[in-house]
Amino acid sequence: MDIFSTIIFFAYAPALAILWYFYHEDKYEPEPKRFVIGTFILGATLSIGIAMIVEAFLVRGSFGYALLPATAFYMSLIAGFVEEPAKALAIRFPFKAGQMDGIMDGVVYGVAAGLGFAATENFLYGIGFGVGTTIVRAFLTPFAHATWSAIVGVGYGLKAEGKIQSVSGYLILGILLHFLWDYFTFLSLAIPAYYIFTILLIFINIAIIRYFIVVGQREDLEKMWWYWFDRG
């Protein structure tokens, strides 16, 4: 396997494996595969394309100037404020198509958008910094992006049910967790002790996504029992 193929494999294979896992966690009312894959593809193309252009304009100076200094704080802040809404655009695809009607749907589609984004991001990092960078990132960033987007996805799932009017609170939480992850990762490059905060955020991400899965499965099971009872 040549270097380019290796980068592609380690960028996309882990993300697709994680997506497969979360798709099968939707046990009681699985989503149409075409919408799940479509959301993944949108996250991997549209979302990251928008994020790259906006971030290049705001902090990277790719257009000859930047609005904000490329410090750890501003780069982390912009990453959260740009990338989470960009991934939310992919989640709106199944939402607008009427495919979302609950928490578990939000988890699946949110994870799909986040994993697509993370996969292409890791691919681009591999092209720029080498296959080793892609391999290292493959063990961390897909799950992180999946969690942040799943939070937003749950918001859309609840909105589809009519339980909330706006996903703003969920989007803000995703942005905050993203900012903290990037910020402490940047700081840890200079002071390794800051890695403890990144590790803490890993466990927080796991707790959040696990909570959503448990609650989502319970909700789907209750709907299924109610449907059977109503028909009976």
WOMO-V180990 format. One record per residue. N is the residue number from 1. PHI is phi in whole degrees, -180 to 180 (* if undefined). D_LAST is the distance of its C-alpha to the last C-alpha in Angstrom with 2 decimals. Layout:
<<N | PHI | D_LAST> <N | PHI | D_LAST>>
This chain:
<<1 | * | 57.64> <2 | -76 | 59.70> <3 | -63 | 59.42> <4 | -61 | 57.50> <5 | -64 | 54.86> <6 | -65 | 54.66> <7 | -63 | 54.06> <8 | -61 | 51.27> <9 | -61 | 49.67> <10 | -75 | 49.79> <11 | -80 | 48.71> <12 | -103 | 45.59> <13 | -62 | 44.57> <14 | -62 | 43.74> <15 | -63 | 41.77> <16 | -68 | 39.71> <17 | -65 | 39.16> <18 | -66 | 37.84> <19 | -62 | 35.60> <20 | -58 | 34.21> <21 | -63 | 33.43> <22 | -69 | 31.64> <23 | -61 | 29.69> <24 | -80 | 28.29> <25 | -77 | 27.48> <26 | -83 | 24.76> <27 | -79 | 22.46> <28 | -97 | 18.92> <29 | -148 | 19.64> <30 | -60 | 23.13> <31 | -82 | 25.26> <32 | -59 | 26.97> <33 | -60 | 30.19> <34 | -65 | 32.31> <35 | -77 | 31.59> <36 | -66 | 32.23> <37 | -66 | 35.47> <38 | -61 | 36.39> <39 | -67 | 36.16> <40 | -60 | 38.28> <41 | -65 | 40.84> <42 | -63 | 41.04> <43 | -63 | 41.66> <44 | -80 | 44.29> <45 | -125 | 46.07> <46 | -61 | 45.49> <47 | -62 | 44.92> <48 | -72 | 47.82> <49 | -63 | 50.06> <50 | -62 | 49.63> <51 | -62 | 50.14> <52 | -62 | 53.29> <53 | -66 | 54.88> <54 | -66 | 54.21> <55 | -66 | 55.30> <56 | -63 | 58.40> <57 | -75 | 59.35> <58 | -83 | 58.72> <59 | -129 | 60.15> <60 | -94 | 61.37> <61 | 68 | 64.02> <62 | -69 | 63.28> <63 | -103 | 64.38> <64 | 99 | 67.71> <65 | -157 | 66.66> <66 | -133 | 63.85> <67 | -76 | 62.69> <68 | -128 | 62.14> <69 | -68 | 64.07> <70 | -84 | 62.60> <71 | -92 | 62.32> <72 | -58 | 59.62> <73 | -64 | 58.18> <74 | -70 | 58.06> <75 | -65 | 56.89> <76 | -69 | 54.01> <77 | -64 | 53.17> <78 | -66 | 53.24> <79 | -58 | 51.17> <80 | -67 | 48.33> <81 | -72 | 48.65> <82 | -97 | 48.93> <83 | -74 | 46.77> <84 | -68 | 43.56> <85 | -62 | 43.34> <86 | -64 | 44.34> <87 | -70 | 41.45> <88 | -62 | 39.13> <89 | -61 | 40.06> <90 | -68 | 38.49> <91 | -68 | 35.25> <92 | -67 | 35.15> <93 | -60 | 34.84> <94 | -71 | 31.14> <95 | -63 | 30.58> <96 | -68 | 32.06> <97 | -82 | 30.20> <98 | 75 | 26.84> <99 | -95 | 26.00> <100 | -112 | 25.75> <101 | -147 | 22.88> <102 | 170 | 23.44> <103 | -64 | 25.84> <104 | -66 | 25.47> <105 | -62 | 26.09> <106 | -62 | 29.16> <107 | -63 | 30.37> <108 | -62 | 30.20> <109 | -72 | 31.89> <110 | -65 | 34.32> <111 | -61 | 35.34> <112 | -60 | 35.83> <113 | -65 | 38.13> <114 | -66 | 40.06> <115 | -70 | 40.58> <116 | -61 | 41.81> <117 | -60 | 44.24> <118 | -63 | 45.45> <119 | -63 | 45.97> <120 | -68 | 48.25> <121 | -60 | 49.99> <122 | -67 | 50.78> <123 | -62 | 52.00> <124 | -67 | 54.35> <125 | -63 | 55.60> <126 | -66 | 56.38> <127 | -63 | 58.33> <128 | -84 | 60.28> <129 | -124 | 60.80> <130 | 107 | 60.26> <131 | -63 | 57.69> <132 | -59 | 58.05> <133 | -65 | 56.65> <134 | -63 | 53.56> <135 | -63 | 53.01> <136 | -63 | 53.36> <137 | -66 | 51.09> <138 | -62 | 48.44> <139 | -90 | 47.72> <140 | -127 | 47.32> <141 | -69 | 46.68> <142 | -59 | 43.55> <143 | -66 | 41.45> <144 | -63 | 43.08> <145 | -61 | 42.44> <146 | -62 | 38.86> <147 | -66 | 38.27> <148 | -61 | 39.93> <149 | -74 | 38.03> <150 | -63 | 34.71> <151 | -59 | 35.39> <152 | -66 | 35.82> <153 | -60 | 32.77> <154 | -61 | 30.61> <155 | -58 | 32.12> <156 | -67 | 31.05> <157 | -63 | 27.51> <158 | -69 | 27.32> <159 | -65 | 29.03> <160 | -63 | 26.53> <161 | -80 | 23.78> <162 | 83 | 26.05> <163 | -85 | 26.77> <164 | -136 | 30.48> <165 | -98 | 32.93> <166 | -142 | 35.40> <167 | -96 | 35.70> <168 | -56 | 39.32> <169 | -62 | 38.90> <170 | -69 | 37.25> <171 | -65 | 39.95> <172 | -63 | 42.68> <173 | -63 | 41.42> <174 | -61 | 41.46> <175 | -62 | 44.95> <176 | -62 | 46.20> <177 | -64 | 45.12> <178 | -64 | 46.61> <179 | -58 | 49.84> <180 | -62 | 50.21> <181 | -60 | 49.65> <182 | -65 | 52.27> <183 | -64 | 54.68> <184 | -72 | 54.87> <185 | -66 | 55.05> <186 | -61 | 58.06> <187 | -64 | 59.66> <188 | -69 | 59.23> <189 | -65 | 61.36> <190 | -95 | 64.30> <191 | -129 | 63.32> <192 | -55 | 61.19> <193 | -61 | 60.21> <194 | -69 | 57.75> <195 | -60 | 55.61> <196 | -61 | 54.18> <197 | -72 | 52.37> <198 | -65 | 50.99> <199 | -63 | 49.73> <200 | -61 | 48.13> <201 | -66 | 46.36> <202 | -60 | 45.04> <203 | -68 | 43.33> <204 | -64 | 42.05> <205 | -60 | 40.56> <206 | -61 | 38.88> <207 | -64 | 37.48> <208 | -65 | 36.14> <209 | -68 | 34.44> <210 | -67 | 32.99> <211 | -61 | 31.63> <212 | -63 | 29.95> <213 | -65 | 28.38> <214 | -62 | 26.99> <215 | -66 | 25.67> <216 | -65 | 24.33> <217 | -65 | 22.48> <218 | -64 | 20.99> <219 | -63 | 19.90> <220 | -64 | 18.32> <221 | -66 | 16.47> <222 | -65 | 15.16> <223 | -63 | 14.06> <224 | -65 | 12.31> <225 | -64 | 10.43> <226 | -65 | 9.65> <227 | -63 | 8.52> <228 | -64 | 6.09> <229 | -65 | 5.02> <230 | -66 | 5.42> <231 | -71 | 3.79> <232 | -75 | 0.00>>
